[in-house]
């Protein structure tokens, strides 16, 4: 545990070496903690680009985001992680072929409101829950 | 641009790929399914009607006020849990009060009612009566309206409904007079004689007043949703203080021939009664 943490700290001081290390170790199937940590990424869903501006009044689109990255040990040092995810990570170390690492997934989701016409030109304002990622974490 | 250093690194996680036609159709179908729609709506809009008609304007005001509240909640409530504060997430009450600043002051409204905090969907309905028919029968004027409430999304129940009609300022003929405006549910129609009516709501207003009149039609709307065949529309009549019937147009009530942004409409508030489950495809 301590050794892993130390390795992590050393790498963070030498970002250029880290990049070279990541590339050079890809072929060696190195530990995946070299990859980017679990975090929120940009993803914009454009209703306009879908060609729906004739019936969706608002919004033109919305920032949905997505979660991606590695859930590597120690989880609780840099991201939201459930207690179960931390335990699962430990068990993964013991038995990596059986128990996978935790997944990087949304921990907080928000709603969006959409204003649109129906076939009869009536107008609907409806709230859709869990459409926008507010925070990511390891599950 | 993912391999370029500097500024492009910020955008390296954006998805940049033009969808093929088939992919585009499939994605559209999936998003429509998430929105609870069986197909892409094809509204028949009059030229300029999208942004100038009264109902879309009303709803857009509501949307904008709601979006402002959501942004404020998101900015200030980051530690409030997965779904944020329930009162703001689930209801339309707060912005509903704010929208009257752009739609003109209401002469009456349901704005203080608790039902608004429960609504998770708001829907406006256009008047389906093609032309104003100013009926004059047995010395009685009235105007008819009809709204199709049969096509609301599944699993939604009406918690409140309002009929909204705009009253313009009338100066010449009825200065300093008051009118009583009554809205009725049509129970049964009879050829050649008056329909059977049920009084829903009344308003007493000055001739000089101007703005949106709001009538509570909640019970009637619920009845129509459950029994669409009983939806025979609404009747509106205007009387002077001494009981004399007055033509609604002369009283300043805007009808079909009035401006688009003052056309009468109905707005209903819904609450989901069941969990919507998407089918497996």
Interface residues (C-beta under 8 A of the other chain):
Chain A: X41 X42 X43 X44 X45 X50 X51 X52 X54 X55 X57 X58 X59 X68 X107 X108 X109 X110 X111 X113 X114 X115 X116 X117 X118 X119 X120 X121 X122 X123 X124 X125 X126 X127 X128 X129 X134
Chain B: X11 X13 X14 X15 X24 X27 X28 X31 X34 X35 X36 X40 X41 X42 X43 X44 X45 X49 X50 X55 X56 X59 X60 X62 X63 X64 X66 X67 X70 X74 X78 X81 X82 X83 X84 X89 X90 X92 X120 X121 X122 X123 X124 X125 X126 X148 X151 X153
